[in-house]
Amino acid sequence: MALLLAVLIGVALVVKFWPVIVGVIGILLAVHWGRRVAGRYVERIEAERRRLVGIVARADQQHAWVMQGDLRGTFGESIDVPM
């Protein structure tokens, strides 16, 4: 009997407060989706930062070559210039 009463009270609460329940579920889903989007955005920013760090490192190396009179710094690393 107590179980039946608990079920009836539960159903009555769901029927009475369904807009609140749907709203809370919607907010939870929006927060979850927002966190996933933010995580992907952070990953893309970090990947771009790593790419730029690589470019800067190569530019520094090529600048050092130019300062030493090495032609690889003028044309980049991919060219094979005899000395």
C-alpha positions as CSV (number, residue, x, y, z in Angstrom):
1,M,0.0,0.0,0.0
2,A,2.8,2.4,0.9
3,L,4.5,1.7,-2.5
4,L,1.3,2.5,-4.4
5,L,0.9,5.7,-2.4
6,A,4.5,6.7,-3.2
7,V,4.0,6.0,-6.9
8,L,0.8,8.1,-7.0
9,I,2.6,11.0,-5.2
10,G,5.5,10.7,-7.7
11,V,3.2,10.7,-10.7
12,A,1.2,13.7,-9.2
13,L,4.5,15.6,-8.7
14,V,5.6,14.9,-12.3
15,V,2.2,16.0,-13.7
16,K,2.2,19.1,-11.5
17,F,5.8,20.2,-12.1
18,W,6.6,18.9,-15.6
19,P,7.5,22.3,-16.9
20,V,10.1,22.7,-14.1
21,I,11.4,19.2,-14.8
22,V,11.7,19.8,-18.5
23,G,13.4,23.1,-17.8
24,V,16.0,21.6,-15.5
25,I,16.7,18.8,-18.0
26,G,17.1,21.5,-20.8
27,I,19.5,23.5,-18.7
28,L,21.6,20.4,-17.9
29,L,21.8,19.5,-21.5
30,A,22.7,23.1,-22.5
31,V,25.5,23.1,-19.9
32,H,26.8,19.7,-21.0
33,W,26.7,20.9,-24.7
34,G,28.4,24.2,-23.8
35,R,31.2,22.4,-22.0
36,R,31.9,20.1,-24.9
37,V,32.0,23.1,-27.3
38,A,34.3,25.0,-25.0
39,G,36.6,22.0,-24.7
40,R,36.8,21.6,-28.5
41,Y,37.5,25.4,-28.8
42,V,40.3,25.1,-26.2
43,E,41.8,22.2,-28.1
44,R,41.8,24.1,-31.4
45,I,43.4,27.1,-29.7
46,E,46.1,24.9,-28.2
47,A,46.8,23.2,-31.6
48,E,47.2,26.6,-33.3
49,R,49.5,27.8,-30.5
50,R,51.7,24.7,-31.0
51,R,51.7,25.4,-34.8
52,L,52.8,29.0,-34.3
53,V,55.5,28.0,-31.8
54,G,56.9,25.6,-34.5
55,I,56.9,28.4,-37.1
56,V,58.7,30.7,-34.7
57,A,61.3,28.1,-33.9
58,R,62.0,27.5,-37.6
59,A,62.1,31.2,-38.2
60,D,64.6,31.7,-35.4
61,Q,66.8,28.9,-36.8
62,Q,66.7,30.3,-40.3
63,H,67.5,33.8,-38.9
64,A,70.5,32.3,-37.1
65,W,71.6,30.7,-40.4
66,V,71.3,34.0,-42.2
67,M,73.4,35.8,-39.5
68,Q,76.1,33.1,-40.0
69,G,76.0,33.6,-43.8
70,D,74.4,30.3,-44.5
71,L,72.0,30.4,-47.5
72,R,69.6,27.9,-45.9
73,G,68.3,30.7,-43.8
74,T,67.5,32.8,-46.9
75,F,65.7,30.0,-48.8
76,G,64.4,27.9,-45.9
77,E,65.3,24.4,-44.8
78,S,64.0,22.5,-47.8
79,I,66.6,23.8,-50.3
80,D,70.0,22.1,-50.6
81,V,72.6,24.8,-51.3
82,P,76.2,23.7,-51.8
83,M,78.7,25.7,-49.7
